[in-house]
Amino acid sequence: MKVTLVCSGGGIDGFSSAGKGMSGGWIGHGLALLGACAKEAGHEVNLIDRRALRDWEHFRQEVKNRAPDVVGFGMLSVDFNPAMKGVELVKQVDANIVTVAGGPHPTLAPEEVLDNPLVDHVVLGEGEISFVEMLDSFERGEKVDRLVRGERPDLDRLPFADRGLYLDEWRKAGYDYDSPEAPLSPETPPPFVTMIAGRGCRYNCAFCKPGEDILFGKGVRRRSVSHVMGELRQLRDKYHFNTLMIHDDCLTEDRDWVGEFCDRYQAEGFTQAFWCQARVDHVVKHEDMIKRMAEVGLAGLFLGFESGSDRVLRFIRKGTTVAKNLEAGRICRKYDIRIWANYMLGLPTETEEEVRETIAMMKEIDPDYYSPAFYTPYPGNDLYDYCIEHGLSLVKNHDGYSRNPTEPKIKGHDPEFLRWALRESQRRKLRNSVKRKVRYYWGRYASPKKAVRRAGRMMRAVHGGRG
């Protein structure tokens, strides 16, 4: 079968954004893995990335040129509108093309997707096995149910994600890349890549659960360290990557796995710096593990601090405390680990005083990077249900599911106060700003390592001149 996968993402204005930061310059691992599985089964696969297109007419022309038998759309809640527009255009090009939708939103809100008669099939949950079986059935001329429940695969039996599906499209769009994916920050110089080692989360945060359990099942299924190392070797050989981001919701929850990974990473000669996501309570409880990770290359952690109020942390079932948030920040500083701080403003039941507590906490932690969000109630979790039950949601359409802090997403919060809080939460204390400038200039001009390198260059220039 000729299969075209469609990345519908990139935000509301997703066109012409390939290679531009995280939203435009990172691959979608779900479609990249789905494509690899379909190729392995003998199907012909390509991908249309909306971020690499000019407009919808460009999309229509690409579908026409590729003449697929099947088009598969991956979809987050925020991607619903562009995905449905894409389905409409596919059917306009050729009504006989089979359209399939999958991903988080079709899994968590299948009725809404099925309401569109132009969507021929919806896959719930993980699609690597079921989507390929569907393609095989189409090829044999067999009937397939409109709603297909995905089968959870053995992750070690899956091929590695086919990054080329994305990179080929970006090159066509003129993305002059010296990195497979857009670097995360100045501390992640190219070539930069991302990967996923496992699926699921064993924790119970109200803003994620039970949606994640519906997608991946309860608990965590993680690839073996050997399987992950195989992909890392491939990435090293093919892209010569310099830095790495591991996407897992919480890589640090299994210290035995992390310990084995660190040993193998070092033993196989990897020295590339990497970033990953962690929980603050893991950082605090397993400082020795964090130290070991830093020894082999951990350069930064994405940490979900969420709130500076213990009451709010209990309300959202985070399972942490403000004291642990602060201690995790201290431990990261101790081992020179950069902090990417995730936190929310405008949560349900949150008072202005509690927002101020979050501001105070962020000033104390002084993260390297701020990632604030105005709380957004999106389908599939208990906090969303709470907002619907209490009539709090201000989200009028799917575009509003973006987490970007542009306007309050629920009732009960003063917009002007939240905008002030957003700015103030990212305003560093004077002493912290001074410390950062001192560290920057010391690292750039006065560090012993750089002094030695400069001296070496000067000596080589002297000897070269004498020659």
C-alpha positions, 0 to 999 in steps of 0.5 A, spaced: 500 500 500 502 507 498 501 510 505 502 518 507 502 520 514 500 527 516 503 531 521 498 536 523 501 540 528 505 546 529 500 550 533 495 554 530 499 557 525 503 551 523 505 552 516 512 554 514 515 553 521 519 547 519 526 547 523 524 553 528 524 551 535 521 545 539 514 546 536 517 546 528 524 543 529 522 536 533 520 530 529 514 526 532 516 520 534 509 517 534 508 517 526 516 516 525 515 509 529 509 508 525 512 509 518 518 505 520 513 499 522 509 500 516 515 500 511 518 494 515 511 490 513 513 492 506 508 498 505 511 504 501 511 510 506 512 518 506 510 523 510 507 530 509 509 535 515 504 541 515 510 545 518 514 544 511 508 547 507 506 554 505 498 553 506 492 548 505 493 549 497 500 546 498 497 540 502 492 539 497 497 539 491 502 534 495 496 529 496 495 529 489 502 528 487 503 522 492 496 519 490 496 515 496 492 509 498 491 511 505 492 517 509 494 517 516 493 523 521 496 523 528 492 528 532 493 532 539 487 535 541 490 542 539 491 539 532 483 537 531 482 543 527 487 542 522 487 535 522 479 535 520 481 540 514 486 535 512 481 530 512 476 534 508 482 536 502 484 529 502 477 526 500 476 532 495 483 530 491 480 523 491 474 520 495 477 513 495 483 515 499 482 511 506 483 516 511 485 514 518 486 518 525 490 516 531 493 519 537 491 522 543 485 526 541 482 520 537 483 515 543 481 520 549 475 523 545 473 518 539 466 520 538 468 527 536 472 524 531 467 519 529 462 524 528 466 526 521 463 522 516 470 523 512 474 519 517 474 512 515 477 509 521 479 511 528 485 507 531 485 507 539 491 507 543 498 505 540 497 503 533 504 500 531 501 493 530 494 495 529 495 500 523 500 495 520 494 489 520 489 494 517 494 496 511 495 488 510 487 487 510 486 493 505 491 490 501 487 483 501 481 487 500 478 485 507 473 489 511 476 493 517 472 496 523 471 503 523 473 503 530 480 499 531 483 498 538 490 498 538 494 493 541 500 494 545 507 492 542 513 489 546 517 495 545 523 491 544 520 488 538 519 495 534 524 498 529 527 505 531 523 511 529 524 513 522 527 520 522 528 521 515 520 521 514 521 528 517 528 530 515 526 529 507 520 533 508 524 539 511 530 539 506 524 540 501 522 546 504 529 549 504 531 547 512 538 548 511 539 543 517 546 542 520 542 538 526 537 533 525 532 536 530 532 544 532 537 544 538 533 545 545 538 551 548 545 554 547 547 548 552 545 543 546 549 544 540 548 541 534 547 535 531 541 535 536 537 529 536 531 526 541 528 519 543 523 516 547 525 510 551 519 508 554 511 509 555 506 511 560 507 514 567 506 510 574 504 517 578 497 520 578 497 527 577 490 530 576 492 534 570 494 527 566 490 522 569 487 517 567 488 519 560 495 517 560 493 510 562 488 510 557 493 511 552 499 506 554 496 502 560 497 503 567 504 503 569 510 504 565 513 500 559 520 501 558 525 499 552 531 495 555 537 498 555 540 494 550 535 496 545 536 504 547 543 503 546 542 500 539 538 506 537 544 511 540 549 507 536 545 508 530 544 516 531 551 516 532 553 513 526 548 516 522 548 523 525 554 524 529 549 527 534 553 532 539 547 532 544 540 528 546 534 529 549 530 523 552 523 525 552 520 520 557 515 523 562 519 521 567 526 517 566 528 517 573 522 513 576 526 506 575 533 507 578 536 500 576 534 502 569 538 508 570 544 505 573 544 500 567 543 506 562 549 510 565 554 504 565 552 502 558 552 509 556 559 510 559 562 503 557 560 504 549 564 511 549 558 516 549 560 522 552 554 527 549 551 531 553 543 529 554 537 532 557 531 528 560 525 529 564 524 527 572 520 528 578 523 533 583 522 527 589 526 523 585 532 528 585 531 529 592 530 521 594 536 519 589 541 524 589 546 519 588 543 517 582 543 524 579 550 525 581 551 519 577 547 521 571 551 528 571 558 524 571 556 520 564 553 526 561 546 529 564 546 536 562 539 538 564 533 536 567 525 538 565 522 539 572 515 539 573 515 544 579 507 546 578 506 550 584 509 554 590 503 552 594 503 545 598 495 546 598 495 546 590 500 541 589 495 536 593 489 539 589 492 537 583 495 530 586 502 532 584 505 528 590 511 533 591 511 539 596 514 546 595 520 544 600 522 538 595 521 543 589 526 547 592 531 542 594 531 539 587 533 546 585 539 546 590 541 539 588 541 541 580 545 547 582 550 542 586 552 538 580 551 543 575 545 541 572 541 546 568 533 547 570 528 547 565 522 549 570 515 547 568 509 550 572 502 553 571 498 559 573 491 560 574 489 553 576 482 551 579 481 553 586 488 557 586 488 564 589 492 570 588 496 569 594 498 562 592 500 564 585 504 569 589 507 563 592 509 560 586 512 567 584 516 567 590 518 559 589 521 561 582 525 566 584 528 562 589 529 556 584 532 561 579 531 556 573 535 556 567 529 556 563 522 558 564 516 554 561 510 557 564 503 555 562 496 558 564 492 551 566 489 549 560 483 543 561 484 538 555 480 532 555 482 525 558 484 527 565 480 528 572 482 536 572 478 537 565 472 533 568 472 538 574 472 544 570 467 541 566 463 539 572 464 546 575 463 550 569 470 553 569 472 552 562 473 558 557 476 554 551 471 555 546 474 551 540 480 546 539 485 551 538 484 553 545 488 547 547 494 550 546 498 551 553 501 557 551 500 563 556 496 567 552 490 568 556 486 564 562 483 558 560 478 557 566 474 562 569 475 565 576 482 568 575 483 576 573 487 576 566 491 582 568 493 579 574 495 573 571 499 576 565 503 580 571 504 574 575 507 571 568 512 576 567 514 577 575 515 569 575 520 570 570 524 576 573 530 574 577 532 577 583 538 582 582 543 577 586 541 571 581 542 576 575 549 578 578 551 571 579 549 569 572 553 574 569 559 573 573 558 565 571 557 567 564 563 571 563 568 567 568 566 561 563 567 565 557 574 569 559 577 566 565 576 559 566 582 555 567 580 550 561 579 556 556 585 559 559 589 553 557 586 552 550 588 559 549 595 558 551 595 552 546 593 556 540 598 562 542 603 557 542 601 553 536 601 560 532 608 562 535 611 556 532 607 556 526 610 563 525 617 561 526 616 555 521 
